[in-house]
Each structure stands twice: as C-alpha cells, then as structure tokens.
C-alpha cells in the first residue's frame, strides 16, 4: 500500500494553502501579464515585434530548463528552504525587471525570474498533495488549478490596468507585495521536510536536457527571422537540439540514477497526463499571446479595454472550478475532460470566425467559454495524472509535469508567432495581387473608394488596409490550427485507466 494511505494531519493547513496559492498565482501571472504591455515596452526599448517576443519566451524557457531541478533540490536541501529561496529570488528579479532600461536588461532579468520561479508551481502542487488526505486531492487540485490557470488568464486584464493607469513597469512591481506576503506565510507555517536524502545529482543529464531545450527555443524564436533551415544558424540550432534530446534520452535509459526518474513513466496515467498538459500549454498560452496584439493592433483597443475583454476567461475558469469541485467525486474524470475539450474547441471555432467588423461580444463570449472548457480539462487532469503515482515520486512528477506545460507554452507561442509572421507576408502578397483599378469579379475595386493608384497617399492607405486584412486572416488561421490540435487530443482520453480502490475504500483515479 502507498504510504500516503496513513495520513497525518498538518497544522495551519489553511494558512499554508493560502501562502502556497499566493506563490503559485504570482509565478503563473508573470507568464502573460506582460503581454498587453509589450507595445509600450517596445516603444520604450525601440525594439521590433520579433525581438519583444523574447520578453515572453525567455521567462518560459528559463523556467522550463530549471523546473527539472526541483525534485533534486527539494530532497537534497529541504523543500521549505528551496521554496523560500525561490520566492525571494523571484521577487527580487521582478523588481529588477521593472527597473530595466533596455531590451537586454529585461530579457536577462526575465531569465532570472524564470530560473527563480521554476520551483514554485511544482512544489506548491506537491505540498498540497502532502497536506491533504487522498480523498481530498481532487478538491486540493481545484485550488491549485486556480493559481496555475487564473494567473495567465487574468494577467492581460491586470497588466492592462497597470499599464494604462500607471506604467508598464508596474506589471513587475506588483509581484513585490505578493512575494513578501507569501514568503512570510511559508516561513512561519510550512513545516520543514525532515525526509532529506543525499541523492546524487545527474549533471550530465541536466546539461544535455538544458542544451536541447535552449537550442530548440532559439531555433523557434529566430527561425522566421533567419529563413529557417536555409540559415546556417537555425540549422546548427536544430542539430544541437536534436542531438541534445537524443543524448539525454540514451543517457536516461542507460544510467543507474538518471536526472529524471524513469519510474515515473511506469504509471500510464502520468504519461498520458503529461501529453495532455503539453498540448494544453500550447493551446492556452498561444491563444493568450495572440489576442492582445490582435485587439490592440487591428481593432485599436486601448490596453485597458484589451485587458477587460479578455478577463471573462477568468470568470469562466472560476465557474468551472466551482462545478468541477462539486462533481469530481461523482463523475468519471474522462467525461469531465471530454466536455472541457469540446467547449475549448467550440470557442476556438468561434475565434477562427472573428471579423474586423465585429464588436467586443464575440471576444467576450468565446473567452468565457474557453476559460470554462479549460477549467474542465485542467483540474481533472491535475488529479488523474498523479492519482496512481507513489507519494515519494510526487515532487519529481510535479516538476516533470510542469516542465512539459512550460515547454508546450514556449513552443506554442513561438510556433504561432512564426506562422503569424509568415502568413501575414504571404497573405499581403496574395491580396495585393488582387488590387486592380477596375471592379472585376473576384478583385478589389478602387473606383468606389476614391483611391487612385497614382496617388502616393492613396497607396499608403491602400497598403495599410491590405496589411490589416491579411493580418486578420493570419490570426484566424492560427486559431483554426489550435482548434484542430484540441480536437486531436480527444482520443487520448481513452488511454486513462479507470479508478481502483485503496484499502481504506477511496477511489484513486476517478475520485
């Protein structure tokens, strides 16, 4: 029997949960809160849109590389100490981001943010598992899911308000009071982890994985700018990434004590859950990265309005938390996740039919539906992925689970941005070729608009409108692609195992 069956009550459980949630929300908030502020930051740093993507991806890739260290650090140096140092480092890095004066500085400090905050989410998940009995894990993961998903969803609204009424620097300064409060709460109420072990650290495996992830991110971020594999730089980065992953895989399978414990992958639910969380990272974070630039660039929404119309995602998510928390013990988790996938795909279908003539309501309705759908997927997933995993593997499992979530987020953002840039160029050329001075069938007519091809001012206006229309179609193509990816996830639900009973009579998987 799993030793977690004999649960020992933990004092100050509510205060620990509150402090853990503060740290989780703070870390997850920073994955998207800077999105709506990017145009303002771009003006401050005199940078291009392609360069500004590094403000997002540098944070995510740094966290992705560092997350696998969490399990070893927590067992080697005490989980409480690692948690406190992570909060302190993240808070200081946030202050430094707010004080940045050029693009290089903010990318560097965002890297430090990602490194410092990498342990916060997996440790918070592991702690909530440990301070709650098995039968309450579903409810505990509902609270944890609020922090992990509500932060990214409310980030654009909070970032819009801070940027509009104060300054873009406040999207980073806001972390300082939250970090101090979370630090004090865990310092006083979280018990130390007495089960420390002197497990040897697999530096070779860690370096191989870090090189592979870093090279892959560089390739994705710079591929469109450099012409992909026609560029020696991109080709070299692709080879390094592929070689790094190959070396890491071979080393992991052949080493006696590898960097990532292979015992994790003996659990079928954990393996399938990680595939799911990777794809959810792609869909959720890529969508959140696309919407603010689209609304501000094509619809001329002020930054505050952009935040407000994207906020209903959080409302939908909160409603999903309430519903899932009440039914998760009585309904097959796979049914809940199927409902969530269907709602998410429907919302993306609505987004793939956005129009430049629409008002705010399609954005609000599709966003609320998507938040509700993701809530129905994320919370049951966080429960079922760890339901049959032995308790001594939870910290390492949580680290790997969140590693794939971050990788999915980083890869998703880079891919949709690359596709967006490429499609805007292609569609601009396609649409421009149809601009003729006469109103032929299937072509744009100019006589009714008063524009003349011989007039430079008219050409500027015409080129701007062609770019605007091509950009909108490019955004719609990205939304459609993510809808297809979401639908392709559905068959994976059949791979989750049905629940089994523990000796004390509680359902493990379908709690």
NORLINPE-V538210 format. One record per residue. N is the residue number from 1. RES is the residue in one small letter. PHI is phi as a letter, one per 40 degrees, with the letter a starting at -180 (999 if undefined). D_CENTER is the distance of its C-alpha to the mean C-alpha in Angstrom with 2 decimals. Layout:
BEGIN
n=N res=RES phi=PHI d_center=D_CENTER
n=N res=RES phi=PHI d_center=D_CENTER
END
This chain:
BEGIN
n=1 res=x phi=999 d_center=35.12
n=2 res=x phi=c d_center=31.82
n=3 res=x phi=c d_center=32.75
n=4 res=x phi=c d_center=30.20
n=5 res=x phi=c d_center=32.77
n=6 res=x phi=c d_center=34.89
n=7 res=x phi=c d_center=32.69
n=8 res=x phi=b d_center=33.89
n=9 res=x phi=d d_center=33.06
n=10 res=x phi=b d_center=31.20
n=11 res=x phi=c d_center=32.63
n=12 res=x phi=f d_center=30.63
n=13 res=x phi=c d_center=27.87
n=14 res=x phi=c d_center=26.88
n=15 res=x phi=c d_center=26.78
n=16 res=x phi=c d_center=24.71
n=17 res=x phi=c d_center=22.20
n=18 res=x phi=c d_center=22.14
n=19 res=x phi=c d_center=21.67
n=20 res=x phi=c d_center=18.92
n=21 res=x phi=c d_center=17.06
n=22 res=x phi=d d_center=17.65
n=23 res=x phi=c d_center=16.15
n=24 res=x phi=c d_center=13.00
n=25 res=x phi=c d_center=12.62
n=26 res=x phi=d d_center=13.55
n=27 res=x phi=c d_center=10.98
n=28 res=x phi=c d_center=7.91
n=29 res=x phi=c d_center=9.80
n=30 res=x phi=c d_center=9.93
n=31 res=x phi=c d_center=6.49
n=32 res=x phi=b d_center=8.03
n=33 res=x phi=c d_center=11.60
n=34 res=x phi=c d_center=13.00
n=35 res=x phi=d d_center=12.24
n=36 res=x phi=c d_center=15.45
n=37 res=x phi=c d_center=17.37
n=38 res=x phi=d d_center=16.98
n=39 res=x phi=c d_center=20.28
n=40 res=x phi=c d_center=22.10
n=41 res=x phi=c d_center=20.89
n=42 res=x phi=c d_center=21.86
n=43 res=x phi=c d_center=25.29
n=44 res=x phi=c d_center=25.68
n=45 res=x phi=c d_center=25.00
n=46 res=x phi=f d_center=26.69
n=47 res=x phi=b d_center=23.90
n=48 res=x phi=c d_center=22.99
n=49 res=x phi=c d_center=19.89
n=50 res=x phi=c d_center=19.10
n=51 res=x phi=c d_center=19.51
n=52 res=x phi=c d_center=17.29
n=53 res=x phi=d d_center=14.20
n=54 res=x phi=c d_center=14.76
n=55 res=x phi=c d_center=14.02
n=56 res=x phi=c d_center=10.29
n=57 res=x phi=c d_center=10.26
n=58 res=x phi=c d_center=12.82
n=59 res=x phi=c d_center=10.82
n=60 res=x phi=c d_center=7.94
n=61 res=x phi=c d_center=10.85
n=62 res=x phi=c d_center=13.05
n=63 res=x phi=c d_center=11.00
n=64 res=x phi=c d_center=10.70
n=65 res=x phi=c d_center=14.45
n=66 res=x phi=c d_center=15.44
n=67 res=x phi=d d_center=13.79
n=68 res=x phi=c d_center=16.56
n=69 res=x phi=c d_center=19.11
n=70 res=x phi=d d_center=18.36
n=71 res=x phi=d d_center=20.66
n=72 res=x phi=c d_center=23.51
n=73 res=x phi=c d_center=23.37
n=74 res=x phi=c d_center=23.38
n=75 res=x phi=c d_center=26.39
n=76 res=x phi=c d_center=28.16
n=77 res=x phi=b d_center=28.02
n=78 res=x phi=g d_center=27.37
n=79 res=x phi=c d_center=24.10
n=80 res=x phi=c d_center=25.12
n=81 res=x phi=c d_center=25.93
n=82 res=x phi=c d_center=22.65
n=83 res=x phi=c d_center=20.78
n=84 res=x phi=c d_center=23.10
n=85 res=x phi=c d_center=22.96
n=86 res=x phi=c d_center=19.16
n=87 res=x phi=c d_center=19.30
n=88 res=x phi=c d_center=22.21
n=89 res=x phi=c d_center=20.72
n=90 res=x phi=c d_center=17.51
n=91 res=x phi=c d_center=19.82
n=92 res=x phi=c d_center=22.16
n=93 res=x phi=c d_center=19.59
n=94 res=x phi=c d_center=18.37
n=95 res=x phi=c d_center=22.05
n=96 res=x phi=c d_center=22.53
n=97 res=x phi=d d_center=19.74
n=98 res=x phi=c d_center=21.63
n=99 res=x phi=c d_center=24.84
n=100 res=x phi=c d_center=23.85
n=101 res=x phi=b d_center=26.47
n=102 res=x phi=a d_center=25.22
n=103 res=x phi=c d_center=22.27
n=104 res=x phi=d d_center=22.99
n=105 res=x phi=c d_center=22.93
n=106 res=x phi=c d_center=19.63
n=107 res=x phi=c d_center=17.91
n=108 res=x phi=c d_center=19.80
n=109 res=x phi=c d_center=18.95
n=110 res=x phi=c d_center=15.20
n=111 res=x phi=c d_center=15.71
n=112 res=x phi=c d_center=17.63
n=113 res=x phi=d d_center=15.02
n=114 res=x phi=c d_center=12.53
n=115 res=x phi=c d_center=15.53
n=116 res=x phi=c d_center=16.79
n=117 res=x phi=c d_center=13.78
n=118 res=x phi=d d_center=12.67
n=119 res=x phi=c d_center=15.10
n=120 res=x phi=c d_center=14.38
n=121 res=x phi=c d_center=11.95
n=122 res=x phi=c d_center=13.92
n=123 res=x phi=c d_center=17.15
n=124 res=x phi=c d_center=16.59
n=125 res=x phi=c d_center=16.03
n=126 res=x phi=c d_center=19.11
n=127 res=x phi=c d_center=21.15
n=128 res=x phi=c d_center=20.69
n=129 res=x phi=c d_center=21.85
n=130 res=x phi=c d_center=24.80
n=131 res=x phi=c d_center=26.04
n=132 res=x phi=b d_center=26.13
n=133 res=x phi=c d_center=28.52
n=134 res=x phi=d d_center=27.43
n=135 res=x phi=c d_center=28.30
n=136 res=x phi=b d_center=25.93
n=137 res=x phi=c d_center=22.80
n=138 res=x phi=c d_center=21.59
n=139 res=x phi=c d_center=22.06
n=140 res=x phi=c d_center=20.53
n=141 res=x phi=c d_center=17.29
n=142 res=x phi=c d_center=17.44
n=143 res=x phi=c d_center=17.58
n=144 res=x phi=c d_center=14.83
n=145 res=x phi=c d_center=12.55
n=146 res=x phi=d d_center=13.59
n=147 res=x phi=c d_center=12.29
n=148 res=x phi=c d_center=8.84
n=149 res=x phi=c d_center=8.28
n=150 res=x phi=c d_center=11.03
n=151 res=x phi=d d_center=9.89
n=152 res=x phi=c d_center=7.16
n=153 res=x phi=c d_center=9.78
n=154 res=x phi=c d_center=12.72
n=155 res=x phi=d d_center=11.59
n=156 res=x phi=d d_center=13.22
n=157 res=x phi=c d_center=16.32
n=158 res=x phi=c d_center=16.84
n=159 res=x phi=c d_center=16.25
n=160 res=x phi=c d_center=18.66
n=161 res=x phi=c d_center=21.25
n=162 res=x phi=c d_center=21.26
n=163 res=x phi=c d_center=21.49
n=164 res=x phi=c d_center=24.15
n=165 res=x phi=c d_center=26.31
n=166 res=x phi=b d_center=25.96
n=167 res=x phi=a d_center=24.22
n=168 res=x phi=d d_center=20.87
n=169 res=x phi=c d_center=21.53
n=170 res=x phi=c d_center=21.19
n=171 res=x phi=c d_center=17.41
n=172 res=x phi=b d_center=17.73
n=173 res=x phi=c d_center=21.01
n=174 res=x phi=c d_center=19.74
n=175 res=x phi=c d_center=18.19
n=176 res=x phi=c d_center=21.72
n=177 res=x phi=c d_center=23.32
n=178 res=x phi=c d_center=20.38
n=179 res=x phi=c d_center=20.36
n=180 res=x phi=c d_center=24.15
n=181 res=x phi=c d_center=24.29
n=182 res=x phi=c d_center=21.83
n=183 res=x phi=c d_center=23.76
n=184 res=x phi=c d_center=27.09
n=185 res=x phi=c d_center=26.17
n=186 res=x phi=c d_center=25.11
n=187 res=x phi=c d_center=28.01
n=188 res=x phi=c d_center=30.54
n=189 res=x phi=b d_center=29.33
n=190 res=x phi=c d_center=27.24
n=191 res=x phi=c d_center=29.82
n=192 res=x phi=c d_center=29.85
n=193 res=x phi=c d_center=29.06
n=194 res=x phi=c d_center=32.53
n=195 res=x phi=c d_center=31.72
n=196 res=x phi=c d_center=31.00
n=197 res=x phi=b d_center=31.72
n=198 res=x phi=c d_center=32.55
n=199 res=x phi=c d_center=30.46
n=200 res=x phi=c d_center=30.79
n=201 res=x phi=c d_center=27.76
n=202 res=x phi=c d_center=27.24
n=203 res=x phi=c d_center=26.83
n=204 res=x phi=c d_center=27.45
n=205 res=x phi=c d_center=24.63
n=206 res=x phi=c d_center=22.19
n=207 res=x phi=c d_center=23.47
n=208 res=x phi=c d_center=23.34
n=209 res=x phi=c d_center=19.69
n=210 res=x phi=c d_center=18.82
n=211 res=x phi=c d_center=20.98
n=212 res=x phi=c d_center=19.53
n=213 res=x phi=c d_center=15.85
n=214 res=x phi=c d_center=17.05
n=215 res=x phi=c d_center=19.38
n=216 res=x phi=c d_center=16.96
n=217 res=x phi=c d_center=14.63
n=218 res=x phi=c d_center=17.87
n=219 res=x phi=c d_center=19.10
n=220 res=x phi=c d_center=16.23
n=221 res=x phi=c d_center=16.19
n=222 res=x phi=b d_center=20.00
n=223 res=x phi=c d_center=21.02
n=224 res=x phi=c d_center=21.60
n=225 res=x phi=c d_center=23.39
n=226 res=x phi=c d_center=25.60
n=227 res=x phi=g d_center=26.44
n=228 res=x phi=f d_center=24.52
n=229 res=x phi=c d_center=26.91
n=230 res=x phi=c d_center=29.92
n=231 res=x phi=c d_center=28.91
n=232 res=x phi=d d_center=30.07
n=233 res=x phi=c d_center=27.12
n=234 res=x phi=c d_center=24.50
n=235 res=x phi=c d_center=26.79
n=236 res=x phi=c d_center=27.10
n=237 res=x phi=c d_center=23.36
n=238 res=x phi=c d_center=23.01
n=239 res=x phi=c d_center=25.93
n=240 res=x phi=c d_center=24.66
n=241 res=x phi=c d_center=21.26
n=242 res=x phi=c d_center=23.16
n=243 res=x phi=c d_center=25.78
n=244 res=x phi=c d_center=23.45
n=245 res=x phi=c d_center=21.74
n=246 res=x phi=c d_center=25.28
n=247 res=x phi=c d_center=26.75
n=248 res=x phi=c d_center=24.03
n=249 res=x phi=c d_center=24.56
n=250 res=x phi=c d_center=28.34
n=251 res=x phi=c d_center=28.38
n=252 res=x phi=c d_center=26.29
n=253 res=x phi=c d_center=28.65
n=254 res=x phi=b d_center=31.77
n=255 res=x phi=c d_center=31.23
n=256 res=x phi=c d_center=32.71
n=257 res=x phi=b d_center=29.94
n=258 res=x phi=c d_center=26.84
n=259 res=x phi=d d_center=23.76
n=260 res=x phi=b d_center=21.80
n=261 res=x phi=c d_center=24.16
n=262 res=x phi=c d_center=25.10
n=263 res=x phi=c d_center=26.19
n=264 res=x phi=c d_center=22.64
n=265 res=x phi=c d_center=22.96
n=266 res=x phi=c d_center=26.18
n=267 res=x phi=c d_center=24.37
n=268 res=x phi=c d_center=23.71
n=269 res=x phi=c d_center=21.41
n=270 res=x phi=c d_center=19.16
n=271 res=x phi=c d_center=19.12
n=272 res=x phi=c d_center=18.41
n=273 res=x phi=c d_center=15.71
n=274 res=x phi=c d_center=13.87
n=275 res=x phi=c d_center=14.35
n=276 res=x phi=c d_center=12.94
n=277 res=x phi=c d_center=9.71
n=278 res=x phi=c d_center=9.27
n=279 res=x phi=c d_center=10.08
n=280 res=x phi=c d_center=8.07
n=281 res=x phi=d d_center=4.81
n=282 res=x phi=c d_center=7.13
n=283 res=x phi=c d_center=8.51
n=284 res=x phi=c d_center=6.35
n=285 res=x phi=c d_center=4.39
n=286 res=x phi=c d_center=7.73
n=287 res=x phi=c d_center=9.70
n=288 res=x phi=c d_center=8.71
n=289 res=x phi=c d_center=9.52
n=290 res=x phi=c d_center=12.69
n=291 res=x phi=c d_center=14.20
n=292 res=x phi=d d_center=15.23
n=293 res=x phi=c d_center=17.00
n=294 res=x phi=c d_center=18.60
n=295 res=x phi=c d_center=19.92
n=296 res=x phi=c d_center=21.18
n=297 res=x phi=c d_center=22.51
n=298 res=x phi=b d_center=24.09
n=299 res=x phi=b d_center=24.86
n=300 res=x phi=f d_center=25.70
n=301 res=x phi=c d_center=23.91
n=302 res=x phi=c d_center=24.16
n=303 res=x phi=c d_center=21.05
n=304 res=x phi=c d_center=21.87
n=305 res=x phi=c d_center=22.42
n=306 res=x phi=d d_center=19.12
n=307 res=x phi=c d_center=17.44
n=308 res=x phi=c d_center=19.87
n=309 res=x phi=c d_center=19.51
n=310 res=x phi=c d_center=15.73
n=311 res=x phi=c d_center=16.30
n=312 res=x phi=d d_center=17.66
n=313 res=x phi=d d_center=14.24
n=314 res=x phi=c d_center=14.45
n=315 res=x phi=c d_center=18.03
n=316 res=x phi=c d_center=17.40
n=317 res=x phi=c d_center=14.92
n=318 res=x phi=c d_center=17.60
n=319 res=x phi=c d_center=20.25
n=320 res=x phi=c d_center=18.52
n=321 res=x phi=d d_center=18.33
n=322 res=x phi=c d_center=22.06
n=323 res=x phi=c d_center=22.98
n=324 res=x phi=c d_center=21.12
n=325 res=x phi=c d_center=22.50
n=326 res=x phi=c d_center=25.95
n=327 res=x phi=b d_center=26.01
n=328 res=x phi=c d_center=23.95
n=329 res=x phi=c d_center=27.21
n=330 res=x phi=b d_center=29.27
n=331 res=x phi=b d_center=27.31
n=332 res=x phi=d d_center=26.20
n=333 res=x phi=d d_center=22.46
n=334 res=x phi=c d_center=22.41
n=335 res=x phi=c d_center=23.91
n=336 res=x phi=d d_center=21.30
n=337 res=x phi=c d_center=18.48
n=338 res=x phi=c d_center=20.67
n=339 res=x phi=c d_center=21.07
n=340 res=x phi=c d_center=17.35
n=341 res=x phi=c d_center=16.90
n=342 res=x phi=c d_center=19.98
n=343 res=x phi=c d_center=18.86
n=344 res=x phi=c d_center=15.49
n=345 res=x phi=c d_center=17.56
n=346 res=x phi=c d_center=20.17
n=347 res=x phi=c d_center=17.97
n=348 res=x phi=c d_center=16.77
n=349 res=x phi=c d_center=20.50
n=350 res=x phi=c d_center=21.38
n=351 res=x phi=c d_center=19.01
n=352 res=x phi=c d_center=20.63
n=353 res=x phi=b d_center=23.89
n=354 res=x phi=c d_center=23.20
n=355 res=x phi=b d_center=26.23
n=356 res=x phi=c d_center=27.20
n=357 res=x phi=c d_center=29.86
n=358 res=x phi=c d_center=27.75
n=359 res=x phi=c d_center=27.42
n=360 res=x phi=c d_center=24.47
n=361 res=x phi=c d_center=24.80
n=362 res=x phi=d d_center=23.08
n=363 res=x phi=c d_center=19.87
n=364 res=x phi=c d_center=20.35
n=365 res=x phi=c d_center=21.35
n=366 res=x phi=c d_center=18.70
n=367 res=x phi=c d_center=15.95
n=368 res=x phi=c d_center=17.66
n=369 res=x phi=c d_center=18.08
n=370 res=x phi=c d_center=14.49
n=371 res=x phi=c d_center=13.50
n=372 res=x phi=c d_center=16.47
n=373 res=x phi=c d_center=15.70
n=374 res=x phi=c d_center=12.17
n=375 res=x phi=c d_center=13.91
n=376 res=x phi=c d_center=16.57
n=377 res=x phi=c d_center=14.43
n=378 res=x phi=c d_center=12.01
n=379 res=x phi=c d_center=14.90
n=380 res=x phi=d d_center=17.48
n=381 res=x phi=c d_center=15.26
n=382 res=x phi=c d_center=14.67
n=383 res=x phi=c d_center=18.45
n=384 res=x phi=c d_center=19.79
n=385 res=x phi=c d_center=17.94
n=386 res=x phi=b d_center=19.80
n=387 res=x phi=c d_center=22.85
n=388 res=x phi=b d_center=25.12
n=389 res=x phi=c d_center=23.82
n=390 res=x phi=d d_center=26.50
n=391 res=x phi=c d_center=25.86
n=392 res=x phi=c d_center=26.53
n=393 res=x phi=b d_center=23.60
n=394 res=x phi=c d_center=21.00
n=395 res=x phi=c d_center=19.85
n=396 res=x phi=c d_center=19.53
n=397 res=x phi=c d_center=17.97
n=398 res=x phi=c d_center=15.29
n=399 res=x phi=c d_center=14.63
n=400 res=x phi=c d_center=14.46
n=401 res=x phi=d d_center=12.34
n=402 res=x phi=c d_center=9.55
n=403 res=x phi=d d_center=10.48
n=404 res=x phi=c d_center=9.85
n=405 res=x phi=c d_center=6.40
n=406 res=x phi=c d_center=5.77
n=407 res=x phi=c d_center=8.35
n=408 res=x phi=d d_center=7.18
n=409 res=x phi=c d_center=4.26
n=410 res=x phi=c d_center=7.29
n=411 res=x phi=c d_center=9.81
n=412 res=x phi=c d_center=8.72
n=413 res=x phi=c d_center=8.83
n=414 res=x phi=c d_center=11.98
n=415 res=x phi=c d_center=13.59
n=416 res=x phi=c d_center=13.48
n=417 res=x phi=c d_center=14.69
n=418 res=x phi=c d_center=17.34
n=419 res=x phi=c d_center=18.41
n=420 res=x phi=c d_center=18.62
n=421 res=x phi=c d_center=20.81
n=422 res=x phi=c d_center=22.94
n=423 res=x phi=c d_center=23.47
n=424 res=x phi=c d_center=24.48
n=425 res=x phi=c d_center=27.13
n=426 res=x phi=c d_center=28.37
n=427 res=x phi=c d_center=28.53
n=428 res=x phi=c d_center=30.24
n=429 res=x phi=c d_center=32.89
n=430 res=x phi=c d_center=33.33
n=431 res=x phi=c d_center=33.76
n=432 res=x phi=c d_center=35.95
n=433 res=x phi=c d_center=38.27
n=434 res=x phi=c d_center=39.02
n=435 res=x phi=c d_center=40.11
n=436 res=x phi=b d_center=43.90
n=437 res=x phi=c d_center=46.63
n=438 res=x phi=b d_center=47.90
n=439 res=x phi=c d_center=46.44
n=440 res=x phi=c d_center=46.46
n=441 res=x phi=c d_center=44.76
n=442 res=x phi=g d_center=41.12
n=443 res=x phi=b d_center=41.04
n=444 res=x phi=c d_center=40.18
n=445 res=x phi=c d_center=43.41
n=446 res=x phi=b d_center=44.15
n=447 res=x phi=c d_center=47.52
n=448 res=x phi=c d_center=46.22
n=449 res=x phi=c d_center=43.78
n=450 res=x phi=g d_center=46.42
n=451 res=x phi=c d_center=44.47
n=452 res=x phi=b d_center=46.52
n=453 res=x phi=c d_center=45.41
n=454 res=x phi=c d_center=48.07
n=455 res=x phi=c d_center=46.72
n=456 res=x phi=d d_center=44.14
n=457 res=x phi=c d_center=42.69
n=458 res=x phi=c d_center=42.29
n=459 res=x phi=c d_center=40.59
n=460 res=x phi=c d_center=38.01
n=461 res=x phi=c d_center=37.29
n=462 res=x phi=c d_center=37.25
n=463 res=x phi=c d_center=34.90
n=464 res=x phi=c d_center=32.47
n=465 res=x phi=c d_center=32.57
n=466 res=x phi=c d_center=32.19
n=467 res=x phi=c d_center=29.07
n=468 res=x phi=c d_center=27.70
n=469 res=x phi=c d_center=28.48
n=470 res=x phi=c d_center=27.09
n=471 res=x phi=c d_center=23.80
n=472 res=x phi=c d_center=23.49
n=473 res=x phi=c d_center=24.25
n=474 res=x phi=c d_center=21.65
n=475 res=x phi=c d_center=18.91
n=476 res=x phi=c d_center=20.41
n=477 res=x phi=c d_center=20.39
n=478 res=x phi=c d_center=16.64
n=479 res=x phi=c d_center=16.22
n=480 res=x phi=c d_center=18.90
n=481 res=x phi=d d_center=17.37
n=482 res=x phi=c d_center=14.19
n=483 res=x phi=c d_center=16.76
n=484 res=x phi=c d_center=18.62
n=485 res=x phi=c d_center=15.76
n=486 res=x phi=c d_center=15.15
n=487 res=x phi=c d_center=18.93
n=488 res=x phi=c d_center=19.22
n=489 res=x phi=c d_center=17.21
n=490 res=x phi=d d_center=19.99
n=491 res=x phi=c d_center=22.63
n=492 res=x phi=c d_center=20.57
n=493 res=x phi=d d_center=21.26
n=494 res=x phi=c d_center=24.82
n=495 res=x phi=c d_center=24.00
n=496 res=x phi=c d_center=23.18
n=497 res=x phi=c d_center=26.40
n=498 res=x phi=c d_center=28.23
n=499 res=x phi=c d_center=28.71
n=500 res=x phi=b d_center=31.59
n=501 res=x phi=c d_center=33.53
n=502 res=x phi=c d_center=33.82
n=503 res=x phi=c d_center=37.31
n=504 res=x phi=c d_center=36.71
n=505 res=x phi=g d_center=35.97
n=506 res=x phi=c d_center=32.30
n=507 res=x phi=c d_center=30.15
n=508 res=x phi=c d_center=27.56
n=509 res=x phi=c d_center=25.15
n=510 res=x phi=c d_center=25.91
n=511 res=x phi=c d_center=26.39
END
